[in-house]
Amino acid sequence: MESVPTPLGYLFELAKDYRIKKIILEGIEFFIKESAVLLLDQQIIIIGDLKETLPKAKSVEDLRIIDKNNYFNFQNALRRAIGEKEVEPYNPNENPKVKYFKAKARLRDRVKAKSKNALTLGATLASICCMGIGITPLNVGELS
């Protein structure tokens, strides 16, 4: 049985295409405001310019890296930066009932968020009146 790839593993699978790798690097650099290097075989992201960081680093611990151990924290930091709610880590040993209730809560939150973005009836009628098709606030009540 094949295992489901982790988000970091999926990112590196996508990065095998050089065009997507370039987009990934641009996205990382946009958020952290520093250059980054993807090491595809090791599944590690090195933060900073290699020409500057490698001569200064005496060991691997001196490098700033994103790997499988801290990628989830990096994702939550990005979520905070764009104003989304943080996600708790996945627990494969979680009770099935708890997993079911959490899934239902996430579904409820998605539906609730979707309804907040919907236009109200008043806003819809006002926008129709502004379209210039002969419907005004005075005659909108006569329409079916």
C-alpha positions in Angstrom: 0.0 0.0 0.0 1.4 3.4 -1.0 1.4 6.1 1.6 -0.1 9.5 1.1 2.6 12.1 0.4 3.1 14.8 3.0 2.7 18.4 2.0 6.5 18.8 1.9 6.8 15.7 -0.2 4.1 16.8 -2.6 5.9 20.2 -2.9 9.1 18.5 -3.8 7.4 16.2 -6.3 6.0 19.3 -8.0 9.4 20.9 -7.9 10.8 18.3 -10.2 9.5 20.4 -13.1 11.8 23.4 -13.4 9.0 25.8 -14.2 7.1 24.9 -11.0 10.3 24.9 -9.0 10.8 28.5 -10.1 7.3 29.4 -9.0 7.8 27.7 -5.6 11.0 29.5 -5.0 9.4 32.8 -6.0 6.6 32.2 -3.5 8.9 31.3 -0.7 11.1 34.3 -1.4 8.0 36.5 -1.5 6.9 35.5 2.0 10.3 35.3 3.8 12.0 38.2 1.9 15.2 36.1 1.4 16.5 33.8 -1.3 16.0 30.1 -0.9 17.4 26.9 -2.5 15.5 23.6 -2.9 17.4 20.4 -2.4 15.1 17.9 -4.1 16.8 14.7 -3.1 17.1 15.6 0.6 13.7 17.4 0.6 15.2 20.4 2.3 14.8 24.1 1.7 17.8 26.2 2.6 17.1 29.8 3.5 19.6 32.4 2.3 22.1 32.8 -0.4 24.4 29.8 -0.6 27.4 31.8 -1.6 27.1 33.8 1.7 25.8 31.1 4.1 28.0 28.1 3.2 31.4 29.7 3.9 30.1 30.9 7.3 28.5 27.6 8.3 30.7 25.2 10.3 28.0 22.5 10.4 24.6 21.7 9.1 23.0 23.0 12.3 24.3 26.5 11.4 22.2 26.6 8.2 18.6 27.8 8.3 16.6 25.1 6.8 13.0 24.0 6.4 12.6 20.3 6.4 10.0 17.7 7.5 10.5 18.6 11.1 9.5 22.3 10.9 7.5 22.6 7.6 4.2 22.4 9.4 5.2 25.4 11.5 6.3 27.2 8.3 2.8 26.5 6.8 1.1 27.9 9.9 3.3 31.0 9.8 2.2 31.6 6.2 -1.4 31.1 7.2 -1.0 33.7 9.9 0.6 36.1 7.4 -2.3 35.9 5.1 -4.9 36.1 7.8 -6.1 32.5 7.8 -6.7 30.3 10.8 -3.9 28.0 11.9 -4.3 24.3 11.5 -3.4 21.7 14.2 -1.1 18.8 13.2 -2.6 15.6 11.9 -2.8 12.8 14.4 -3.0 9.4 12.7 -3.9 7.7 16.0 -6.9 9.9 16.7 -10.1 8.3 17.8 -12.4 7.9 14.7 -15.3 9.6 16.5 -13.1 12.7 17.3 -11.9 12.6 13.7 -15.5 12.5 12.4 -16.6 15.5 14.6 -13.6 17.5 13.6 -14.5 16.9 9.9 -18.1 18.0 10.5 -16.8 21.1 12.3 -14.5 22.0 9.3 -17.5 21.5 6.9 -19.7 23.8 9.1 -16.9 26.4 9.1 -16.6 26.3 5.3 -20.3 26.7 4.8 -20.4 29.5 7.4 -17.5 31.3 5.7 -19.2 30.9 2.3 -22.4 32.4 3.5 -20.6 35.5 4.9 -19.2 36.2 1.5 -22.6 36.0 -0.2 -24.5 39.2 -1.3 -27.6 40.2 0.6 -30.9 40.6 -1.2 -30.6 44.4 -0.7 -27.2 44.6 -2.2 -28.3 42.4 -5.1 -31.3 44.7 -5.8 -29.2 47.8 -5.5 -26.7 46.4 -8.0 -29.5 45.5 -10.5 -30.9 49.0 -10.2 -27.4 50.4 -11.1 -27.1 48.4 -14.2 -29.1 50.9 -16.3 -31.6 48.3 -17.7 -34.7 50.3 -16.7 -35.1 48.9 -13.2 -35.1 51.5 -10.5 -35.8 51.5 -6.8 -39.2 52.9 -7.5 -40.3 50.1 -9.9 -38.4 47.1 -8.5 -41.3 46.2 -6.2 -43.6 45.7 -9.2 -41.3 43.0 -10.6 -41.8 39.3 -9.9 
